Amino acid sequence: LILLAVLLFAAAALITLCYRAAGAGIGGMMALFGLTAGMMFFSGGFLPEVFLPESFRQIARFLPTTVLMDGMKRFFLPGEVWRNVLLTALTGGIAFALSCAGRREGR
């Protein structure tokens, strides 16, 4: 349950960051769709990672969607989840901090 709560927090923080970066309204929706679709492609969300080139797999290691997808996989599999909880919480925390920083600047 802790992993699920952290996953939901990280997803909400990333969505908020996309909207803050692009502005409210249709721009935020388009940024959210475009960025998510691109990151999901690199992370193996549309096509399994084994079929992607090695360069895509190297890029995917640094994307927040990879962390979220790994967290979701780990949520449904038995075993140790604390590494995924920490990585997902870190990703969500960074996204939350960046979206709050944009708020202070008047966005």
C-alpha positions in Angstrom: 0.0 0.0 0.0 2.9 2.4 0.6 4.2 1.8 -2.9 0.7 2.5 -4.4 0.4 5.8 -2.4 3.9 6.9 -3.5 3.1 5.9 -7.1 -0.1 8.1 -7.1 1.8 11.0 -5.5 4.6 10.8 -8.1 2.1 10.6 -11.0 0.1 13.6 -9.6 3.3 15.6 -9.2 4.5 14.9 -12.7 1.1 15.9 -14.1 1.2 19.1 -12.1 4.7 19.8 -13.4 3.6 19.4 -17.0 0.7 21.8 -16.5 2.8 24.4 -14.7 5.5 24.2 -17.4 3.1 24.6 -20.3 0.5 26.8 -18.7 -3.1 25.9 -17.9 -5.6 24.8 -20.4 -5.0 23.1 -23.8 -1.2 23.8 -23.7 -0.9 21.8 -20.5 -3.0 19.0 -22.0 -0.9 18.8 -25.1 2.4 18.9 -23.2 1.1 16.2 -20.9 0.1 14.0 -23.8 3.2 14.6 -25.9 5.7 14.2 -23.1 4.0 11.1 -21.7 3.7 9.4 -25.0 7.3 10.1 -25.8 8.6 8.9 -22.5 6.4 5.8 -22.5 7.8 4.9 -25.9 11.4 5.2 -24.7 10.5 3.4 -21.4 9.0 0.4 -23.1 5.4 1.2 -22.4 4.2 0.7 -26.0 6.8 -1.8 -27.2 8.8 -4.1 -24.8 12.3 -2.8 -24.0 13.9 -5.9 -25.5 12.8 -4.8 -29.0 14.1 -1.3 -28.6 17.7 -0.2 -29.6 20.3 0.0 -26.9 20.4 3.8 -27.2 16.7 4.0 -26.3 17.3 1.7 -23.2 20.1 4.0 -22.1 17.8 7.1 -22.3 15.0 5.2 -20.6 17.0 4.7 -17.4 16.7 8.5 -16.7 13.0 9.0 -17.4 10.4 9.3 -14.7 8.0 7.0 -16.6 10.5 4.1 -16.3 10.5 4.6 -12.5 6.7 4.6 -12.4 6.4 1.6 -14.7 8.9 -0.3 -12.5 7.0 0.6 -9.4 3.7 -0.7 -11.0 5.4 -3.9 -11.9 6.8 -4.3 -8.4 3.4 -3.5 -6.9 1.9 -6.6 -8.5 4.9 -8.9 -7.9 5.9 -10.3 -4.5 9.2 -9.4 -3.0 11.2 -6.4 -1.8 9.7 -3.1 -2.8 11.6 -0.5 -0.8 14.0 0.4 -3.6 11.1 1.2 -5.8 9.4 3.1 -3.1 12.5 5.3 -2.6 13.0 5.9 -6.3 9.4 6.7 -6.9 9.3 9.0 -3.9 12.4 10.8 -5.1 10.9 11.2 -8.6 7.7 12.6 -7.1 9.5 14.8 -4.7 11.6 16.4 -7.5 8.6 16.9 -9.7 6.7 18.4 -6.8 9.5 20.7 -5.9 9.9 21.9 -9.5 6.2 22.6 -9.8 6.2 24.5 -6.5 9.2 26.5 -7.7 7.2 27.5 -10.8 4.4 28.6 -8.6 6.6 31.0 -6.6 7.7 32.7 -9.8 4.2 33.7 -10.6 3.1 30.9 -12.9 
